Amino acid sequence: MSAHLADTGKLLLRVLVAGLMLFHGVDKLMHGPGEVIGILRSHGLPEFLAYGTYLGELVAPVLILAGAWTRLAALAYFFSVGFATLLVHGSDFLHLKPTGAWAAELWVFYIASPLVIALLGPGRYALRRADFPMD
């Protein structure tokens, strides 16, 4: 019974994390990466990196939801959102909100959660339970 509960927990974690990120990906799909291009430009980085948001915010979450190459997709999500967060919200890691909460707590959730998924794997409820595409 506990194995089924663990697999259900992994599925719920995948749905929660990937589902929330899909809102960002769908927004990029509908409106393009223009805002991201501007942020990259302001940091002196190449604009083509903005198209990586499609991988991290759309492709990786869909794979995570489906349970296909979950660990690899979660790592792609982790690096993509970590990079974006540091560019846009890097200063949040150094201060608190007026309520006393850590200003970076949401960003830590978005960065740490896919890492947890990569470590746990997809569980039983997945289309493809292999760790990486070559397995």
N, C-alpha and C positions, 0 to 999 in steps of 0.2 A: 504494500500500500504506500509506503513512504517514497518509493521510487516514482510512483505515479504522481504523488504530490510534488516532488522535486521537478519532474518534467512539466507539470502544470505551472509551477512557479517560473520555470525558464521561459515557457510560452508567454506567460503574462508579462514578464520582464521584457521580452522581445517586442510584444505588441505595444507596451507602454513607451518604451524608448524609441523604437522605430516609428511608431505612429505619431508621436509628437514631432519628430524631426521631419516627417513627410510634409507637414504644413509649410515648413521652410522651403522644402524642395519644390512643392507645387507652386508656391509663390514665385520662385526663380523661373520655373517653367512658364508661368503665365506672363511674368513681367520682365524676364531676362536678368542677367547678372550685372546690370548697369551700376547699381549701388556698390556692389563688390568691386567692380572695376575702379570706381572712384576711390574707394578705401585703399586698394592696392597701389594706385597711382600716388596717393598722398604719402605712402610709406616708401615710395621709390621702387616698388616691385613690379615685375612684368604683368601686364594686363591679362595675358592668356591664362594665368593662374586662376582667374575668376571662373573659368569653365570647369575647374575641379570641384566647384560647389555642386555641380550636377551629380558627380560621383558620390560625394559625401552626404548630400542632403536628399538625393532622390534614388539613385541606383542602390547604394548600400542599405538604406532603410527598407527598400522593397525586398532585397535579398534576405535581410534579417527577419522581416515579417514572414517570408515564405519558408525560412529555415533552409536556405540554399547557400552553401559556402559561408555559413554564418560567422565563423571565426575571422575569416579573411575580410568579409564585409564589415564586421564590427571594428576591425583594426583600421580599415580605410575611413570609416566614420569617425573613429577616435582621433586620427591624425588630422582629418579635415576640420572637424569642429574645434579641436585644440588650437590649430593654426589660426582659424577665423576668430576664435575667442580672444586669443592673445593680441591679435591686431586691433580688434574693435573694443574689447572690454579689459584689456590688460591692466589698466589702473584700478579696476574693481578689486583686484587681488590684494591691494594695499590699504584698503579702508573699509569702514563700516557705513551702513546706511543710517539715516537719522533715528531709525527705530532700534538701533543697536545690532541688527543682523549684519552678517558679513556680506558685503556688496557682491561677492563673487559666488555666492552659494548656488544660484541657478546654473551658472556656467560650470561649476564643479560637477553638478549633476549631469550636464550634457557631455562633459569630458569623461567622467569616471564610469558612467553607465555602460557605454559601449565596450569599455575595457573589461568590465565585469562579464558582459556577454561573451567576449572573446575568450575569457578564462573558463567560463562554464560550458560553453558550447550550446548547441541548439536544443538538446534534449530529444525526447522521443517524438514529439509532435513537429516534425520538420520534413520538408520535401527531400532534402539531401543532408544526411548527417555526417558526411565526411568533413574533416577539419579544413582541408585546403583543396583547391581544384585538382591537384595532381594525385590525391588519394583515391 
